[in-house]
Amino acid sequence: MADDTNAGGSDTVQQPLPAPIPADPVVPLTYGEKAVGLSFNPSGDQNVTDAKKSYAAIIDQLDAARKLADNSEVARMLSVAITEAQTSQMWAVKAITWKA
């Protein structure tokens, strides 16, 4: 029979989370990197960093197109796309870090 005296985890010691990755003071974050919070990854999970970098690249591409847009409706659609990419990134990080 298994010993379940600590099944509730009440005696476990919580380890402090690692500090967020500091931004490089020499190389400023891009708009996309800021938009996804690239420097915030308290778990230090490389999969989170990789996903955020991918979304940051997409957001930077959309932002560059938005800056060149000469049609206000196109600029609005690109802004919506950026917002939706940020939302998708947050859901992706939640899925990556989900503890079942």
Gaussian input, Z-matrix of N, CA and C with variables (Angstrom, degrees):
# hf/3-21g

backbone

0 1
 N
 C     1     B1
 C     2     B2     1     A1
 N     3     B3     2     A2     1     D1
 C     4     B4     3     A3     2     D2
 C     5     B5     4     A4     3     D3
 N     6     B6     5     A5     4     D4
 C     7     B7     6     A6     5     D5
 C     8     B8     7     A7     6     D6
 N     9     B9     8     A8     7     D7
 C    10    B10     9     A9     8     D8
 C    11    B11    10    A10     9     D9
 N    12    B12    11    A11    10    D10
 C    13    B13    12    A12    11    D11
 C    14    B14    13    A13    12    D12
 N    15    B15    14    A14    13    D13
 C    16    B16    15    A15    14    D14
 C    17    B17    16    A16    15    D15
 N    18    B18    17    A17    16    D16
 C    19    B19    18    A18    17    D17
 C    20    B20    19    A19    18    D18
 N    21    B21    20    A20    19    D19
 C    22    B22    21    A21    20    D20
 C    23    B23    22    A22    21    D21
 N    24    B24    23    A23    22    D22
 C    25    B25    24    A24    23    D23
 C    26    B26    25    A25    24    D24
 N    27    B27    26    A26    25    D25
 C    28    B28    27    A27    26    D26
 C    29    B29    28    A28    27    D27
 N    30    B30    29    A29    28    D28
 C    31    B31    30    A30    29    D29
 C    32    B32    31    A31    30    D30
 N    33    B33    32    A32    31    D31
 C    34    B34    33    A33    32    D32
 C    35    B35    34    A34    33    D33
 N    36    B36    35    A35    34    D34
 C    37    B37    36    A36    35    D35
 C    38    B38    37    A37    36    D36
 N    39    B39    38    A38    37    D37
 C    40    B40    39    A39    38    D38
 C    41    B41    40    A40    39    D39
 N    42    B42    41    A41    40    D40
 C    43    B43    42    A42    41    D41
 C    44    B44    43    A43    42    D42
 N    45    B45    44    A44    43    D43
 C    46    B46    45    A45    44    D44
 C    47    B47    46    A46    45    D45
 N    48    B48    47    A47    46    D46
 C    49    B49    48    A48    47    D47
 C    50    B50    49    A49    48    D48
 N    51    B51    50    A50    49    D49
 C    52    B52    51    A51    50    D50
 C    53    B53    52    A52    51    D51
 N    54    B54    53    A53    52    D52
 C    55    B55    54    A54    53    D53
 C    56    B56    55    A55    54    D54
 N    57    B57    56    A56    55    D55
 C    58    B58    57    A57    56    D56
 C    59    B59    58    A58    57    D57
 N    60    B60    59    A59    58    D58
 C    61    B61    60    A60    59    D59
 C    62    B62    61    A61    60    D60
 N    63    B63    62    A62    61    D61
 C    64    B64    63    A63    62    D62
 C    65    B65    64    A64    63    D63
 N    66    B66    65    A65    64    D64
 C    67    B67    66    A66    65    D65
 C    68    B68    67    A67    66    D66
 N    69    B69    68    A68    67    D67
 C    70    B70    69    A69    68    D68
 C    71    B71    70    A70    69    D69
 N    72    B72    71    A71    70    D70
 C    73    B73    72    A72    71    D71
 C    74    B74    73    A73    72    D72
 N    75    B75    74    A74    73    D73
 C    76    B76    75    A75    74    D74
 C    77    B77    76    A76    75    D75
 N    78    B78    77    A77    76    D76
 C    79    B79    78    A78    77    D77
 C    80    B80    79    A79    78    D78
 N    81    B81    80    A80    79    D79
 C    82    B82    81    A81    80    D80
 C    83    B83    82    A82    81    D81
 N    84    B84    83    A83    82    D82
 C    85    B85    84    A84    83    D83
 C    86    B86    85    A85    84    D84
 N    87    B87    86    A86    85    D85
 C    88    B88    87    A87    86    D86
 C    89    B89    88    A88    87    D87
 N    90    B90    89    A89    88    D88
 C    91    B91    90    A90    89    D89
 C    92    B92    91    A91    90    D90
 N    93    B93    92    A92    91    D91
 C    94    B94    93    A93    92    D92
 C    95    B95    94    A94    93    D93
 N    96    B96    95    A95    94    D94
 C    97    B97    96    A96    95    D95
 C    98    B98    97    A97    96    D96
 N    99    B99    98    A98    97    D97
 C   100   B100    99    A99    98    D98
 C   101   B101   100   A100    99    D99
 N   102   B102   101   A101   100   D100
 C   103   B103   102   A102   101   D101
 C   104   B104   103   A103   102   D102
 N   105   B105   104   A104   103   D103
 C   106   B106   105   A105   104   D104
 C   107   B107   106   A106   105   D105
 N   108   B108   107   A107   106   D106
 C   109   B109   108   A108   107   D107
 C   110   B110   109   A109   108   D108
 N   111   B111   110   A110   109   D109
 C   112   B112   111   A111   110   D110
 C   113   B113   112   A112   111   D111
 N   114   B114   113   A113   112   D112
 C   115   B115   114   A114   113   D113
 C   116   B116   115   A115   114   D114
 N   117   B117   116   A116   115   D115
 C   118   B118   117   A117   116   D116
 C   119   B119   118   A118   117   D117
 N   120   B120   119   A119   118   D118
 C   121   B121   120   A120   119   D119
 C   122   B122   121   A121   120   D120
 N   123   B123   122   A122   121   D121
 C   124   B124   123   A123   122   D122
 C   125   B125   124   A124   123   D123
 N   126   B126   125   A125   124   D124
 C   127   B127   126   A126   125   D125
 C   128   B128   127   A127   126   D126
 N   129   B129   128   A128   127   D127
 C   130   B130   129   A129   128   D128
 C   131   B131   130   A130   129   D129
 N   132   B132   131   A131   130   D130
 C   133   B133   132   A132   131   D131
 C   134   B134   133   A133   132   D132
 N   135   B135   134   A134   133   D133
 C   136   B136   135   A135   134   D134
 C   137   B137   136   A136   135   D135
 N   138   B138   137   A137   136   D136
 C   139   B139   138   A138   137   D137
 C   140   B140   139   A139   138   D138
 N   141   B141   140   A140   139   D139
 C   142   B142   141   A141   140   D140
 C   143   B143   142   A142   141   D141
 N   144   B144   143   A143   142   D142
 C   145   B145   144   A144   143   D143
 C   146   B146   145   A145   144   D144
 N   147   B147   146   A146   145   D145
 C   148   B148   147   A147   146   D146
 C   149   B149   148   A148   147   D147
 N   150   B150   149   A149   148   D148
 C   151   B151   150   A150   149   D149
 C   152   B152   151   A151   150   D150
 N   153   B153   152   A152   151   D151
 C   154   B154   153   A153   152   D152
 C   155   B155   154   A154   153   D153
 N   156   B156   155   A155   154   D154
 C   157   B157   156   A156   155   D155
 C   158   B158   157   A157   156   D156
 N   159   B159   158   A158   157   D157
 C   160   B160   159   A159   158   D158
 C   161   B161   160   A160   159   D159
 N   162   B162   161   A161   160   D160
 C   163   B163   162   A162   161   D161
 C   164   B164   163   A163   162   D162
 N   165   B165   164   A164   163   D163
 C   166   B166   165   A165   164   D164
 C   167   B167   166   A166   165   D165
 N   168   B168   167   A167   166   D166
 C   169   B169   168   A168   167   D167
 C   170   B170   169   A169   168   D168
 N   171   B171   170   A170   169   D169
 C   172   B172   171   A171   170   D170
 C   173   B173   172   A172   171   D171
 N   174   B174   173   A173   172   D172
 C   175   B175   174   A174   173   D173
 C   176   B176   175   A175   174   D174
 N   177   B177   176   A176   175   D175
 C   178   B178   177   A177   176   D176
 C   179   B179   178   A178   177   D177
 N   180   B180   179   A179   178   D178
 C   181   B181   180   A180   179   D179
 C   182   B182   181   A181   180   D180
 N   183   B183   182   A182   181   D181
 C   184   B184   183   A183   182   D182
 C   185   B185   184   A184   183   D183
 N   186   B186   185   A185   184   D184
 C   187   B187   186   A186   185   D185
 C   188   B188   187   A187   186   D186
 N   189   B189   188   A188   187   D187
 C   190   B190   189   A189   188   D188
 C   191   B191   190   A190   189   D189
 N   192   B192   191   A191   190   D190
 C   193   B193   192   A192   191   D191
 C   194   B194   193   A193   192   D192
 N   195   B195   194   A194   193   D193
 C   196   B196   195   A195   194   D194
 C   197   B197   196   A196   195   D195
 N   198   B198   197   A197   196   D196
 C   199   B199   198   A198   197   D197
 C   200   B200   199   A199   198   D198
 N   201   B201   200   A200   199   D199
 C   202   B202   201   A201   200   D200
 C   203   B203   202   A202   201   D201
 N   204   B204   203   A203   202   D202
 C   205   B205   204   A204   203   D203
 C   206   B206   205   A205   204   D204
 N   207   B207   206   A206   205   D205
 C   208   B208   207   A207   206   D206
 C   209   B209   208   A208   207   D207
 N   210   B210   209   A209   208   D208
 C   211   B211   210   A210   209   D209
 C   212   B212   211   A211   210   D210
 N   213   B213   212   A212   211   D211
 C   214   B214   213   A213   212   D212
 C   215   B215   214   A214   213   D213
 N   216   B216   215   A215   214   D214
 C   217   B217   216   A216   215   D215
 C   218   B218   217   A217   216   D216
 N   219   B219   218   A218   217   D217
 C   220   B220   219   A219   218   D218
 C   221   B221   220   A220   219   D219
 N   222   B222   221   A221   220   D220
 C   223   B223   222   A222   221   D221
 C   224   B224   223   A223   222   D222
 N   225   B225   224   A224   223   D223
 C   226   B226   225   A225   224   D224
 C   227   B227   226   A226   225   D225
 N   228   B228   227   A227   226   D226
 C   229   B229   228   A228   227   D227
 C   230   B230   229   A229   228   D228
 N   231   B231   230   A230   229   D229
 C   232   B232   231   A231   230   D230
 C   233   B233   232   A232   231   D231
 N   234   B234   233   A233   232   D232
 C   235   B235   234   A234   233   D233
 C   236   B236   235   A235   234   D234
 N   237   B237   236   A236   235   D235
 C   238   B238   237   A237   236   D236
 C   239   B239   238   A238   237   D237
 N   240   B240   239   A239   238   D238
 C   241   B241   240   A240   239   D239
 C   242   B242   241   A241   240   D240
 N   243   B243   242   A242   241   D241
 C   244   B244   243   A243   242   D242
 C   245   B245   244   A244   243   D243
 N   246   B246   245   A245   244   D244
 C   247   B247   246   A246   245   D245
 C   248   B248   247   A247   246   D246
 N   249   B249   248   A248   247   D247
 C   250   B250   249   A249   248   D248
 C   251   B251   250   A250   249   D249
 N   252   B252   251   A251   250   D250
 C   253   B253   252   A252   251   D251
 C   254   B254   253   A253   252   D252
 N   255   B255   254   A254   253   D253
 C   256   B256   255   A255   254   D254
 C   257   B257   256   A256   255   D255
 N   258   B258   257   A257   256   D256
 C   259   B259   258   A258   257   D257
 C   260   B260   259   A259   258   D258
 N   261   B261   260   A260   259   D259
 C   262   B262   261   A261   260   D260
 C   263   B263   262   A262   261   D261
 N   264   B264   263   A263   262   D262
 C   265   B265   264   A264   263   D263
 C   266   B266   265   A265   264   D264
 N   267   B267   266   A266   265   D265
 C   268   B268   267   A267   266   D266
 C   269   B269   268   A268   267   D267
 N   270   B270   269   A269   268   D268
 C   271   B271   270   A270   269   D269
 C   272   B272   271   A271   270   D270
 N   273   B273   272   A272   271   D271
 C   274   B274   273   A273   272   D272
 C   275   B275   274   A274   273   D273
 N   276   B276   275   A275   274   D274
 C   277   B277   276   A276   275   D275
 C   278   B278   277   A277   276   D276
 N   279   B279   278   A278   277   D277
 C   280   B280   279   A279   278   D278
 C   281   B281   280   A280   279   D279
 N   282   B282   281   A281   280   D280
 C   283   B283   282   A282   281   D281
 C   284   B284   283   A283   282   D282
 N   285   B285   284   A284   283   D283
 C   286   B286   285   A285   284   D284
 C   287   B287   286   A286   285   D285
 N   288   B288   287   A287   286   D286
 C   289   B289   288   A288   287   D287
 C   290   B290   289   A289   288   D288
 N   291   B291   290   A290   289   D289
 C   292   B292   291   A291   290   D290
 C   293   B293   292   A292   291   D291
 N   294   B294   293   A293   292   D292
 C   295   B295   294   A294   293   D293
 C   296   B296   295   A295   294   D294
 N   297   B297   296   A296   295   D295
 C   298   B298   297   A297   296   D296
 C   299   B299   298   A298   297   D297

   B1=1.4530
   B2=1.5325
   B3=1.2995
   B4=1.4622
   B5=1.5209
   B6=1.3189
   B7=1.4571
   B8=1.5246
   B9=1.3302
   B10=1.4576
   B11=1.5296
   B12=1.3335
   B13=1.4549
   B14=1.5191
   B15=1.3339
   B16=1.4587
   B17=1.5201
   B18=1.3199
   B19=1.4630
   B20=1.5248
   B21=1.3116
   B22=1.4554
   B23=1.5076
   B24=1.3304
   B25=1.4562
   B26=1.5062
   B27=1.3248
   B28=1.4592
   B29=1.5205
   B30=1.3273
   B31=1.4577
   B32=1.5233
   B33=1.3329
   B34=1.4567
   B35=1.5161
   B36=1.3266
   B37=1.4632
   B38=1.5190
   B39=1.3148
   B40=1.4516
   B41=1.5225
   B42=1.3222
   B43=1.4498
   B44=1.5251
   B45=1.3321
   B46=1.4648
   B47=1.5236
   B48=1.3123
   B49=1.4577
   B50=1.5272
   B51=1.3339
   B52=1.4598
   B53=1.5220
   B54=1.3114
   B55=1.4627
   B56=1.5234
   B57=1.3460
   B58=1.4564
   B59=1.5263
   B60=1.3337
   B61=1.4607
   B62=1.5231
   B63=1.3383
   B64=1.4620
   B65=1.5277
   B66=1.3030
   B67=1.4546
   B68=1.5244
   B69=1.3103
   B70=1.4625
   B71=1.5281
   B72=1.3451
   B73=1.4659
   B74=1.5279
   B75=1.3415
   B76=1.4604
   B77=1.5273
   B78=1.3368
   B79=1.4655
   B80=1.5219
   B81=1.3274
   B82=1.4701
   B83=1.5281
   B84=1.3213
   B85=1.4599
   B86=1.5203
   B87=1.3227
   B88=1.4574
   B89=1.5298
   B90=1.3234
   B91=1.4678
   B92=1.5208
   B93=1.3347
   B94=1.4577
   B95=1.5199
   B96=1.3374
   B97=1.4695
   B98=1.5228
   B99=1.3238
   B100=1.4692
   B101=1.5278
   B102=1.3406
   B103=1.4681
   B104=1.5243
   B105=1.3394
   B106=1.4694
   B107=1.5215
   B108=1.3186
   B109=1.4644
   B110=1.5222
   B111=1.3295
   B112=1.4606
   B113=1.5260
   B114=1.3090
   B115=1.4644
   B116=1.5287
   B117=1.3439
   B118=1.4656
   B119=1.5202
   B120=1.3153
   B121=1.4678
   B122=1.5297
   B123=1.3288
   B124=1.4605
   B125=1.5287
   B126=1.3309
   B127=1.4703
   B128=1.5185
   B129=1.3255
   B130=1.4562
   B131=1.5248
   B132=1.3167
   B133=1.4573
   B134=1.5330
   B135=1.3269
   B136=1.4653
   B137=1.5283
   B138=1.3283
   B139=1.4652
   B140=1.5268
   B141=1.3257
   B142=1.4700
   B143=1.5249
   B144=1.3227
   B145=1.4642
   B146=1.5255
   B147=1.3323
   B148=1.4693
   B149=1.5240
   B150=1.3263
   B151=1.4669
   B152=1.5298
   B153=1.3205
   B154=1.4665
   B155=1.5224
   B156=1.3335
   B157=1.4688
   B158=1.5288
   B159=1.3238
   B160=1.4670
   B161=1.5247
   B162=1.3229
   B163=1.4642
   B164=1.5308
   B165=1.3290
   B166=1.4654
   B167=1.5253
   B168=1.3275
   B169=1.4671
   B170=1.5259
   B171=1.3239
   B172=1.4758
   B173=1.5254
   B174=1.3189
   B175=1.4684
   B176=1.5194
   B177=1.3311
   B178=1.4716
   B179=1.5283
   B180=1.3390
   B181=1.4613
   B182=1.5319
   B183=1.3216
   B184=1.4658
   B185=1.5270
   B186=1.3342
   B187=1.4669
   B188=1.5264
   B189=1.3335
   B190=1.4714
   B191=1.5336
   B192=1.3253
   B193=1.4659
   B194=1.5262
   B195=1.3282
   B196=1.4732
   B197=1.5259
   B198=1.3363
   B199=1.4728
   B200=1.5290
   B201=1.3254
   B202=1.4638
   B203=1.5221
   B204=1.3122
   B205=1.4696
   B206=1.5217
   B207=1.3334
   B208=1.4634
   B209=1.5293
   B210=1.3195
   B211=1.4553
   B212=1.5315
   B213=1.3161
   B214=1.4711
   B215=1.5267
   B216=1.3266
   B217=1.4667
   B218=1.5313
   B219=1.3177
   B220=1.4706
   B221=1.5329
   B222=1.3156
   B223=1.4710
   B224=1.5217
   B225=1.3413
   B226=1.4562
   B227=1.5242
   B228=1.3305
   B229=1.4646
   B230=1.5256
   B231=1.3129
   B232=1.4634
   B233=1.5326
   B234=1.3228
   B235=1.4714
   B236=1.5218
   B237=1.3264
   B238=1.4691
   B239=1.5275
   B240=1.3283
   B241=1.4695
   B242=1.5284
   B243=1.3250
   B244=1.4706
   B245=1.5242
   B246=1.3178
   B247=1.4641
   B248=1.5244
   B249=1.3207
   B250=1.4689
   B251=1.5296
   B252=1.3281
   B253=1.4653
   B254=1.5289
   B255=1.3324
   B256=1.4670
   B257=1.5245
   B258=1.3160
   B259=1.4632
   B260=1.5228
   B261=1.3072
   B262=1.4579
   B263=1.5202
   B264=1.3140
   B265=1.4606
   B266=1.5215
   B267=1.3135
   B268=1.4714
   B269=1.5208
   B270=1.3338
   B271=1.4648
   B272=1.5309
   B273=1.3319
   B274=1.4662
   B275=1.5219
   B276=1.3205
   B277=1.4719
   B278=1.5277
   B279=1.3162
   B280=1.4676
   B281=1.5225
   B282=1.3249
   B283=1.4618
   B284=1.5243
   B285=1.3257
   B286=1.4668
   B287=1.5193
   B288=1.3172
   B289=1.4628
   B290=1.5300
   B291=1.3421
   B292=1.4684
   B293=1.5381
   B294=1.3013
   B295=1.4754
   B296=1.5208
   B297=1.3221
   B298=1.4757
   B299=1.5039
   A1=108.63
   A2=117.24
   A3=121.83
   A4=110.46
   A5=114.86
   A6=121.21
   A7=107.74
   A8=117.09
   A9=120.11
   A10=111.62
   A11=116.71
   A12=119.53
   A13=112.18
   A14=117.68
   A15=120.15
   A16=110.55
   A17=117.11
   A18=121.55
   A19=112.00
   A20=117.56
   A21=120.73
   A22=113.35
   A23=117.24
   A24=120.64
   A25=114.20
   A26=118.28
   A27=120.07
   A28=112.82
   A29=117.75
   A30=120.35
   A31=112.82
   A32=117.50
   A33=119.37
   A34=109.78
   A35=114.77
   A36=121.29
   A37=108.12
   A38=116.67
   A39=121.75
   A40=109.13
   A41=116.56
   A42=121.36
   A43=108.51
   A44=117.89
   A45=119.16
   A46=110.50
   A47=115.99
   A48=120.96
   A49=109.47
   A50=117.43
   A51=119.07
   A52=110.34
   A53=115.45
   A54=120.84
   A55=109.54
   A56=117.59
   A57=120.05
   A58=110.96
   A59=115.73
   A60=120.43
   A61=107.71
   A62=118.16
   A63=118.65
   A64=110.84
   A65=115.66
   A66=120.60
   A67=108.81
   A68=115.89
   A69=121.49
   A70=108.03
   A71=117.84
   A72=119.51
   A73=112.64
   A74=116.92
   A75=120.42
   A76=111.00
   A77=116.33
   A78=121.48
   A79=108.12
   A80=117.32
   A81=119.08
   A82=110.96
   A83=115.30
   A84=120.74
   A85=109.84
   A86=116.07
   A87=120.16
   A88=108.72
   A89=115.40
   A90=119.63
   A91=110.35
   A92=116.69
   A93=121.21
   A94=112.30
   A95=117.01
   A96=120.72
   A97=111.12
   A98=115.84
   A99=119.22
   A100=110.49
   A101=115.72
   A102=120.98
   A103=112.57
   A104=117.37
   A105=120.29
   A106=112.40
   A107=117.64
   A108=120.07
   A109=111.42
   A110=116.65
   A111=121.31
   A112=112.75
   A113=117.68
   A114=119.37
   A115=112.87
   A116=117.82
   A117=120.93
   A118=109.85
   A119=115.19
   A120=122.22
   A121=106.98
   A122=117.27
   A123=120.17
   A124=114.20
   A125=117.46
   A126=119.26
   A127=111.71
   A128=117.22
   A129=120.75
   A130=112.32
   A131=117.89
   A132=123.33
   A133=109.84
   A134=116.71
   A135=121.34
   A136=111.66
   A137=117.36
   A138=120.37
   A139=111.07
   A140=117.26
   A141=121.37
   A142=109.04
   A143=116.53
   A144=120.83
   A145=110.58
   A146=117.07
   A147=120.75
   A148=111.57
   A149=117.13
   A150=120.55
   A151=110.31
   A152=116.75
   A153=119.90
   A154=111.32
   A155=117.46
   A156=120.24
   A157=110.97
   A158=116.12
   A159=119.96
   A160=111.04
   A161=116.34
   A162=119.70
   A163=111.03
   A164=117.66
   A165=120.97
   A166=110.43
   A167=117.11
   A168=120.79
   A169=110.57
   A170=116.72
   A171=120.52
   A172=110.24
   A173=116.43
   A174=120.53
   A175=110.78
   A176=117.67
   A177=120.04
   A178=111.03
   A179=116.79
   A180=121.06
   A181=110.52
   A182=116.61
   A183=120.78
   A184=111.33
   A185=116.62
   A186=120.89
   A187=110.72
   A188=116.68
   A189=119.89
   A190=109.98
   A191=116.51
   A192=120.21
   A193=110.84
   A194=116.11
   A195=120.38
   A196=110.84
   A197=116.15
   A198=120.15
   A199=111.76
   A200=116.75
   A201=121.08
   A202=112.85
   A203=117.02
   A204=120.69
   A205=110.56
   A206=115.28
   A207=119.72
   A208=111.31
   A209=115.01
   A210=121.46
   A211=107.50
   A212=116.65
   A213=120.03
   A214=112.39
   A215=117.58
   A216=119.84
   A217=110.47
   A218=116.64
   A219=120.67
   A220=109.37
   A221=117.65
   A222=121.20
   A223=110.67
   A224=116.88
   A225=120.97
   A226=110.49
   A227=117.33
   A228=120.52
   A229=111.05
   A230=117.33
   A231=120.41
   A232=110.77
   A233=117.02
   A234=120.08
   A235=110.93
   A236=116.59
   A237=120.68
   A238=109.29
   A239=117.19
   A240=121.13
   A241=110.74
   A242=117.19
   A243=120.68
   A244=109.61
   A245=116.89
   A246=120.57
   A247=110.81
   A248=116.59
   A249=120.14
   A250=111.34
   A251=117.76
   A252=120.67
   A253=110.15
   A254=116.55
   A255=119.69
   A256=110.68
   A257=116.96
   A258=121.11
   A259=110.09
   A260=116.69
   A261=121.22
   A262=111.23
   A263=116.74
   A264=121.31
   A265=111.46
   A266=116.59
   A267=119.55
   A268=111.08
   A269=116.97
   A270=119.99
   A271=110.51
   A272=117.08
   A273=120.44
   A274=110.56
   A275=117.44
   A276=120.69
   A277=109.73
   A278=116.91
   A279=119.42
   A280=110.04
   A281=117.40
   A282=120.99
   A283=111.33
   A284=116.62
   A285=120.88
   A286=111.15
   A287=116.57
   A288=120.85
   A289=113.45
   A290=117.30
   A291=121.73
   A292=110.29
   A293=115.64
   A294=122.34
   A295=108.28
   A296=116.40
   A297=121.30
   A298=112.35
   D1=136.86
   D2=-177.20
   D3=-75.64
   D4=146.06
   D5=177.48
   D6=-84.28
   D7=115.30
   D8=-178.96
   D9=-114.06
   D10=33.21
   D11=-178.69
   D12=-67.10
   D13=-22.63
   D14=-179.57
   D15=-115.64
   D16=27.40
   D17=-176.45
   D18=-60.87
   D19=-33.25
   D20=-179.52
   D21=-78.84
   D22=-12.04
   D23=178.06
   D24=74.36
   D25=14.94
   D26=-175.51
   D27=-69.69
   D28=-21.30
   D29=-178.88
   D30=-96.81
   D31=1.68
   D32=-178.74
   D33=-77.37
   D34=148.51
   D35=-179.62
   D36=-97.76
   D37=125.31
   D38=177.54
   D39=-76.85
   D40=126.53
   D41=175.41
   D42=-86.15
   D43=142.09
   D44=178.61
   D45=-65.73
   D46=146.16
   D47=177.60
   D48=-73.63
   D49=148.74
   D50=176.86
   D51=-65.70
   D52=154.61
   D53=179.68
   D54=-68.81
   D55=151.45
   D56=175.98
   D57=-58.71
   D58=152.59
   D59=177.88
   D60=-67.90
   D61=121.80
   D62=-178.93
   D63=-70.83
   D64=144.45
   D65=175.82
   D66=-70.18
   D67=144.34
   D68=178.40
   D69=-73.27
   D70=118.44
   D71=-177.28
   D72=-67.60
   D73=-20.45
   D74=-178.68
   D75=-83.31
   D76=-38.80
   D77=-178.87
   D78=-111.19
   D79=105.92
   D80=-179.40
   D81=-66.93
   D82=152.14
   D83=177.31
   D84=-66.39
   D85=145.78
   D86=174.05
   D87=-74.01
   D88=170.29
   D89=176.64
   D90=-57.54
   D91=-45.39
   D92=-179.34
   D93=-63.37
   D94=-41.32
   D95=178.89
   D96=-63.54
   D97=-38.73
   D98=175.53
   D99=-67.06
   D100=-41.90
   D101=-175.77
   D102=-62.84
   D103=-32.07
   D104=179.90
   D105=-96.20
   D106=-2.63
   D107=-178.70
   D108=66.24
   D109=47.82
   D110=-175.46
   D111=-54.90
   D112=-35.67
   D113=-177.18
   D114=-79.28
   D115=-3.61
   D116=178.84
   D117=-104.05
   D118=106.50
   D119=177.83
   D120=-153.75
   D121=72.75
   D122=-173.52
   D123=-58.89
   D124=-26.68
   D125=-179.88
   D126=-78.99
   D127=-16.81
   D128=-177.34
   D129=69.71
   D130=18.60
   D131=-176.89
   D132=-72.92
   D133=120.50
   D134=-179.04
   D135=-63.34
   D136=-32.19
   D137=177.53
   D138=-63.45
   D139=-36.36
   D140=176.67
   D141=-65.13
   D142=-47.04
   D143=179.64
   D144=-59.22
   D145=-45.68
   D146=-179.45
   D147=-62.28
   D148=-44.25
   D149=179.12
   D150=-63.32
   D151=-45.41
   D152=-179.83
   D153=-61.98
   D154=-39.22
   D155=178.32
   D156=-63.80
   D157=-40.19
   D158=178.60
   D159=-63.43
   D160=-46.88
   D161=178.68
   D162=-65.37
   D163=-36.88
   D164=178.51
   D165=-60.77
   D166=-40.79
   D167=179.57
   D168=-63.70
   D169=-42.28
   D170=177.92
   D171=-62.74
   D172=-45.73
   D173=-179.14
   D174=-64.26
   D175=-39.08
   D176=177.30
   D177=-62.86
   D178=-39.81
   D179=177.91
   D180=-63.24
   D181=-44.97
   D182=179.51
   D183=-65.89
   D184=-38.67
   D185=179.49
   D186=-65.58
   D187=-39.84
   D188=178.44
   D189=-63.25
   D190=-42.13
   D191=178.13
   D192=-65.07
   D193=-38.90
   D194=179.73
   D195=-62.57
   D196=-39.74
   D197=-179.90
   D198=-65.99
   D199=-27.45
   D200=-179.18
   D201=-93.19
   D202=-9.43
   D203=-176.05
   D204=-65.11
   D205=130.21
   D206=177.60
   D207=-103.71
   D208=8.34
   D209=179.21
   D210=-122.62
   D211=124.12
   D212=-175.75
   D213=-63.86
   D214=-30.94
   D215=178.67
   D216=-69.30
   D217=-38.82
   D218=176.45
   D219=-64.72
   D220=-43.28
   D221=178.14
   D222=-60.60
   D223=-39.97
   D224=178.32
   D225=-64.46
   D226=-44.30
   D227=178.96
   D228=-62.12
   D229=-39.37
   D230=177.96
   D231=-66.33
   D232=-36.87
   D233=175.85
   D234=-63.80
   D235=-41.93
   D236=177.15
   D237=-62.67
   D238=-43.28
   D239=179.58
   D240=-60.92
   D241=-39.22
   D242=177.79
   D243=-63.95
   D244=-45.97
   D245=179.27
   D246=-60.20
   D247=-43.94
   D248=-179.73
   D249=-67.28
   D250=-34.35
   D251=176.22
   D252=-65.36
   D253=-40.07
   D254=176.13
   D255=-62.38
   D256=-43.13
   D257=178.62
   D258=-61.92
   D259=-46.09
   D260=179.63
   D261=-61.39
   D262=-40.70
   D263=177.92
   D264=-61.01
   D265=-41.33
   D266=179.66
   D267=-65.09
   D268=-41.05
   D269=177.70
   D270=-66.62
   D271=-37.52
   D272=178.60
   D273=-63.01
   D274=-43.84
   D275=179.03
   D276=-64.70
   D277=-39.55
   D278=177.89
   D279=-60.63
   D280=-43.42
   D281=179.95
   D282=-66.20
   D283=-41.17
   D284=-179.20
   D285=-63.55
   D286=-37.36
   D287=-174.14
   D288=-97.18
   D289=2.87
   D290=-176.75
   D291=-60.16
   D292=130.86
   D293=176.04
   D294=-108.36
   D295=108.67
   D296=-177.78
   D297=-70.35

